Every structure is written in C-alpha cells, then in structure tokens.
Amino acid sequence: MGQEDLMNTAEDVADQFLRVTKQYLPHLARLCLISTFLEDGIRMWFQWNEQRDYIEATWSCGYFLATCFVLLNLIGQLGGCVLILSRNFVQYACFGLFGIIALQTVAYSILWDLKFLMRNLALGGGLLLLLAESRSEGKSMFAGVPSMGESSPKQYMQLGGRVLLVLMFMTLLHFDSSFFSILQNMVGTALIILVAIGFKTKLAALTLVMWLLAINVYFNAFWTIPAYKPMHDFLKYDFFQTTSVIGGLLLVVALGPGGVSMDEKKKEW
C-alpha cells in the first residue's frame, strides 16, 4: 500500500469517526477548551486570600480594588464557562473571557513572560474558534458587515484561531536531547503546521488530539503528586493548558478549516 493509499485510508477512518461523534464533539470541545478558565475560576475561590494579597502587594492598589479584581476573575470566568457550556449568550461570554485574558496579562505581568504570553494568546485563539462556531447567518455580531464568501469574518476567525493554537503548542515543546522529546517535537510541529495552514486539516487535528492527550496524561499527571508540593500546581496548570489546546483542536475538527485554508483552495484547483 502506497503513501497516498495510507493517507486516503486514514482520512476515511477520520471521516467515519466524525460521522459517529458529530453530535457530541462540539460539546466535548467546548468543555476542554474552557477547562483552563474553569480551573482558574475555582482556584480564585480556594485561594482568595493569596490572590488578593498578591495583587494588593504588587500594584499597591489597596484592599478594596484587590478584592474586586479577584471577584471579577471568579465571576467572569465561572460565569463565562456556564454560558458557553449552556450555549447561552456565547458571543458575550467569549468577549468577557477575552477581557479576563487581557486583565490577567497586565495584572500578572504576563506581557514580559514570552511563554505565558503565548499561552494567553493561544487561549484567545480558542475563543475565536468558539465565536466562529456560535456565529450563525441570522444572528451574527457582524450582521451589518457584508459577507463575501470566503472573506467573511467567520472564515478569518477560524484562520486566526488555528494560527494562534500554534503559539500554545510551541510552549509545550521540550528542548532536550532525548529521543522521545525530539520525536515528539518533530511530529507535533509537523501536525500543528498542517493545522495552521489548513491542509488535511481534520485528519491532522484529530491525530494531534490523540498525540497531545497521551502526552498530557503521561507527563502532567498532577493527581500523582501530593497537593502540598509545588510540582502539583505546576503540573495541574500545564495539564489544563494542554487540555485547552485539545479543545481548540477538537473545534477545528468539528468546524473544519474554513474558507481561508489550503483544503478549501484545493477545491478550486
């Protein structure tokens, strides 16, 4: 069996998987994608004093403003997650979470930390994909903007979401000389590039989902570390960040690459 036959067989298997899971995949994608916000919102509740004291000490803003910051993060993130999962006011929830990302980027000085900045931008990419999914022809926040087929805002939101997911993956690369790390980086990078340019998109995204799922469970098993150890929180953060990547990729699988992609352009050739 040649390489092209293998590729066609793999695409057939992927298409069959999508037909079987089509009804449930968007729900799973949303749950995975908002997991970071959900976990962070819950952490705001359980670490209320620590978060408030950190903001108060860092910005010298006083007890009241620091409390408002923590409260806004808690309500904004948990409320946004509930709206997204229930499919109510999804666009407003996404804009609210965009605001939370921007607020945290400034408050926690993430602007000066390239790794965390890229993760936040990638989360924004996931929210763009959610906006693209929730956008309908009759009820669109861009209702006043004339649609031009492939140039419609939805297509560019899908493109932006796919490209920003690449930033998240780049923060997951492990730069060491072990064979497994090198293999992981090479395969993962190749797959995420295919997703970004929109070539064999659904197959590449689905393969990357399975790849990242295995890596996440193996490397970020925070539940095996006692809660009092710092490594527990580090692995937990990494686990939910990676889960958000998986959610974004599942949305790519469910939605397809959109008009601005090589897959779409191939139809014109």
N, C-alpha and C positions, 0 to 999 in steps of 0.2 A: 504493500500500500504506500503510495507516494505521499509527499508532504501536503499537497493540495487535497488529496483524499482524506488525510487525517484531519485537516482543518475543516473540511466540509462535514465530516462526521462529528467533530467537536461542536460545530455550530448547530447541527441537528439536535444533539443532546441538550445544548443550552436552550434552544427554542422549545423543546419538549418540556424542559424544566420550567420555563417561563409560562407555558400554557397551563401547567398544573398549578403553579403558585401565583398566577396573575392576580387573583382575588385578595391574597394575603400579603403579597410582597410589599406594597406601598405602606401598609400598617407597620410591618416589621422594620422597614427602612426608617420611618419616622421615629419609632421608638429608639432605634440605635442612634440615630442622628442627634436626638435631643438628650441622650443619656448624660453627656457632659454637663449640660445646663441643669438637668435634674439632680445629678450628684452634687454639683456646686451649690445649688439652692438648699439642699438638705444639709450640706456642710455649714452653710451660713447659720442654720438653726442650732446645730450642735456645737459650733464654735463661735457663737455670738459674741462673747466677751473678747475672745482672742482677736477676731476680725475687727471689732470696734476699736479695741486698744491699738491695733496696728495702724489703722487709718488715722486715728487721733494723734498718735506719736509721729507718724510720717509726714502728715500735712499740717499739723498744729491747727486743726480746724475746730477743735472743741468737741465736747461730749455729744452735743445735740446733732451736729452735722455728721459726725462719725456714725451715730446710731441710725440716722436717716439713710446713709449710704448702705449699711448692712441690710436694713429693712427693704430698701429699694431692690437690692440684689436678690433677696429672698423672695419677695412677692413677684418681682419681674420675671425671674427665671422659672419659678414653680408655676406661676400663672400662665406664662407663655407656653410651657410644656403641656399643661392641661388643655389649653385652647388648640394647640397643634394636634395633640392626640385625639381630641374630640372633633376635630375638623370644623371648629367654630372660629370665625374671625382670624383665619390662619395668616392672612397678609399682615394684619395689625400685630399679631403675636410675633411674626418674623421681624417686623420693624422694631418692636420692643426689645427683642433679643439682640438685634443689631446695636441698639442703644446700650444695652448691657455690655456687649463686647467692647464698644468704644469707651465706655466709662471705666471698665476694668483695665483696659490698655493704658489709660492715663493714671488711674489711681494706684496701680501696682507697678508703675514704671516699666511696663512691658515694651514700650517703644524702644528701649535701649537694650533689650534682650532679643536677639535675632530669632532664636529658636521659638520662644514663646510668642513673638510677634507673628511668625509664620503660622503657628498653630491657630492663633486667633483669626488671621486672615482666611485660613482654610475653613474654620467654623463658619465664617461669613459666606464662603463658597457653598457650604452645605445649606445654609439658609436661602441662598439664591436658588438652589435646586428645589427647595420647598416652595418658594414663590412661583417658580416655573410650573410646578405640579399643580398648585392651587389656582393658577390663573386659568380662567375659562373665558370663552369668547364673549359671553353675555355679561359677565360680572368681572371686569378687569380693572385694576387700578390704572391701566393705561388705556381706558376706554376712549379717551379723547385723542389718542395718537393713532394715525392711520397705519393699518397693517400692510406690510409689503412682502408677504410670504415669508421667505427665509430670513428677511431682515427684521422680522417682528421682534419686539422686546423679549418675548419668551425664548426665542432661539438664542439671543445673546445672553440671557440669564443662564441658560443651560451651558453655553460655552464658558462663561465666567465661572460658574460652579465647578465645571470639570477642571479648568486650569488651576483654580485655587486649591482643589484637592491635592494637586501635585505638591504644593507647599507643605501640606500636612505630612505627606509621605516622606518628603525629604528630611523631616525632623525625626523620622523613625529609622533612618539608616544608621547602622552600627559600623563605625570605621575601625575595624581591627583586622588582623591578618588570618583569622580562622577561615577554613574552607567554607563552613556553613554561612558565615556572615557575608563572605564575598558572593556566594551563590545567591543568597537572599537579596542582596543589593542589586545584583545584575538582573535577576528575574523580575523582581519587584519594579525596578526602574523601567525596564522594557515594557512591562504591562501598563504602568501608570502613564507612560508616554503615549501608548496606543489609546488610552482613555482620553488623554488631554487633546489629542489631535482628532479623535473620533473615528478611528479605524478599527474595524472588527470590535466595535465598542462594547456590545453586550457580552460577548464571549470574554474579552479582556477584563472587563469589570467583574464578571462573575468569577473568573479564575483568581483575580486579585482578592476578592472577598474571601474565598476559601483559604488562600495563602495567608492573608492577614489574620484570619480567625485562628488558624493553627498557631501562628507566631504569638498572637495575643494571649491565648490560653497557656502557652508554654513559658513565655518569658515574663508575663505580667501577672502571674498567679499571686495576687496580693493576699488572698484568703489563706495562703500557707504560711504567712508571716504574722507573728503576734502584733496586735493593734498598737502596742506601746512603742514599737520600733519605728524609727523614721522611714525605713525602707518600705514599710506597709503603705504609708501615704504616698510615697513616690511611685510605687508600682500601681496603686489604685488610680492615681491621676493618669498615668500612662495607659492603663487599661481602658478607661473611659474615653480618653482622647482617641485611641485606636478604634474603639467601638463606634465613635462618631464618624471616623473615616469610612468604616464598613457601611454605616448607614447612608452616607453620601454616595458611595459606590452602588449600593442597592437601589437608590433612587435613579442613578444613571441606568442601571439595568432595567428598571421599571419604565422609565420615561423614554429611553433611547437617547442617542447623542444630540438630536435636534438638527435644525437645518444647516447650522454652521459646523460642518464636520465632513471628513473625507468619505464616510459611509454615505452621506446624503449626496455629495458631489459625484460619487461613482454612479449613481442612478442617472445622471445627466450625460455620462460618457457613452 
